[in-house]
Amino acid sequence: MSFNSVLPMSKRDLLALIGRSAGASAMYFAMSGLGQAHASPFAGVPKLDGDTKGASVLILGAGLAGLVAALELRRAGYKVQVLEYNDRVGGRSWTLRGGDTYTELGGATQNCEFAPGNYINPGPWRIPHNHYAIMHYCQELGVPLEPFMQLNYNAYVHSTKAFGGVPQRYRHIQADFLGHVSELMVKAVNKNALSDAVTKEDGEILLAALKNLGALDKDYRYVAGPASSERRGWAKGPGGGLSAEPVASDPLTLETVLQSGLWRNISASLSSTHHTAIFQPVGGMDMIPRAFEKHVGDAIRLNSKVTAITQDERGVIAAYVDTKTGEKLTAKADWCICTIPLSILSQIEMNVSPEMTAAIGAVPYEASLKVGLEFKRRFWEQDEQIYGGISSTDLPIGQISYPSTGYGGKGKAALLGAYAFGAAAYEYTSLPPAERIARTVEWGAKIHPQYKAEFLNGISVGWHRVPWTQGCFGTWSPEARAEHYKNLCQIDGRIMLAGEHASYIPAWQEGGITSALDAIGRLHQRVMAG
């Protein structure tokens, strides 16, 4: 439906349309931001009491799910060994710093040239306060956290189709949208248009609430003045001396805000996983797996590519290849917890039930891409007063995330210059890495003209071209969950699966951790039952 067909509607109908649109927008941003989950159900680590009688567990994958399983099972007395494909622990909980090298499918190799202290997290990059399990382990293992700036009212929202392509401050769009909608609602209340739902007493309370929410003036209008300017910002702010008097800014019209489409961007922070407080580990996301490694590192064999998994009534055998030497080896245990992404596991020979086999093949993996850029200086702070937060755009880069640390620094700085999903990610990664970075700079310059003069270097990671995942995260459809999810999570003989794909918190580290805790709890019950 076009705006031309919407605007002649009654204001009450228009309010209803806006309400429905805002709700759909909030859902869209929650999904695209992967915030499908509410507060984590984590209520503590399961008790693994009892004599394990020397039972052994083979864990495949040293991402967070595998590391949690290894830590807790070893504490309970199990003999634990872990096979990991990479030459490091952490899986997708990964940080790229200066000096790191990464080779993607197809053979393209990139060298990260960031200055010391600068980094990019190609995978997870933030920890919501209500992801209680990962917060528990950060506290227990002594991983220092710092605030991650998700929402910055001074960041930009941008559309190539609105305002001649000129980016707008988030605060302008949010304040003007809420202000105009509040004014319309006031008129509906005054005309008793809501009398079927609002009593006279509640109507008076509603008027006061709308005046406050929308920054309306004494006559319940959203117009230029102190109230609106305190929300959206002044044309000239209050100061001292003879030039101290502030100048109010002029709000955009309702029609301009609606037709810009930028109101869609103001609901991104409404999903439960984007509420403050949000955190990040000091120094990079891989500080979390490194903390686990201090406790279970001696049980982990790196550079080990699993090629086959077989089980019988006595135990499990994993065949693997040393990726450095080419030597073919095997590992044996009484039980196996496999955390290998389904996108890879579906390519590995494994004798499990037809139901689990079907479940493994039923979950496609999302494509996504991140591009990190390093610049000569923090121009977004120095020139535009943007300290942390995210700018959104309809350009292929999707968004720009400014660093939530090192504020006010004078040296080189890195930011997340692109975060793309789906078709945009596929198109992006069809380009050689150098061209991806060049395009990112070109597109980013439409929001920050300083890009081209200040750019130093960059690095890109397209997750569907990462050899050990071939995708970003598992994407369950409601139909697939109904048919396959329980089969995926069952104990199949002596094999169990764990990871974000075996959770209702896809793509988040919390999903992998809670999945692992559930798996070890049920496995322990099976062992105790003999």
Secondary structure by P-SEA (a helix, b strand, c coil): ccccccccccaaaaaaaaaaaaaaaaaaaaaaaccccccccccccccccccccbbbbbbccccaaaaaaaaaaaaaccbbbbbbcccccccccccccccbbbbcccbbbbbbbcccccccccccccccccaaaaaaaaaaabbbbbbbbccccccccccccccccbbbbaaaaaaaaaaaaaaaaaaaaaaccccccccaaaaaaaaaaaaaaacccccccccccaaaaaaaccccccccccccbbbbbbbccaaaaaaacccccccccccccccccbbbcccccaaaaaaaaaaccccccccbbbccccccccbbbbbbbcccccccccccccbbbbcccccccccccccccaaaaaaaacbbbbbbbbbbbbcccccccccccccbbbbbccccccbbbcccccccccccccccccccccaaaaaaacccaaaaaaaaaaaaaaccccccccccccccccccccccccccbbbbcaaaaaccccccccccccbbbbccccccccccaaaaaaaaaaaaaaaaaaaaac
